[in-house]
Amino acid sequence: MSTLHILNKFPDHPRFRACLEAIAEGDTLLLIENGVLATLAAAGELPATTHTLAADLAARGIRPAEGDTRVVDYAGMVRLTTTHSHIISW
């Protein structure tokens, strides 16, 4: 059963590190709010299945490098929540 981890913390927040350590194979990470700053600060540490919320990237003036993450809109965020059996908000 896959888990969707929704992370809204700054990359230097303790829960950010805890979230990355908790992600198992087959899980997905969705970065929202201040979590999208990880595309700048911790891009190399993010799992392959990382998504970022487009509205939060735009609000912070961030354009992630091509291929770093999959950018989703609100409808995409809803799809992610419906395709995972568990959801953890960090």
RANOR-V593813 format. One record per helix or strand. SS is the DSSP state (~ for helix, > for strand). FROM is the first residue (numbers start at 0). TO is the last residue. If there is no record, write none. Layout:
BEGIN
ss | from | to
SS | FROM | TO
SS | FROM | TO
END
This chain:
BEGIN
ss | from | to
> | 2 | 6
~ | 13 | 21
> | 27 | 30
~ | 32 | 40
~ | 42 | 44
> | 49 | 52
~ | 53 | 58
> | 69 | 71
~ | 73 | 81
> | 85 | 88
END
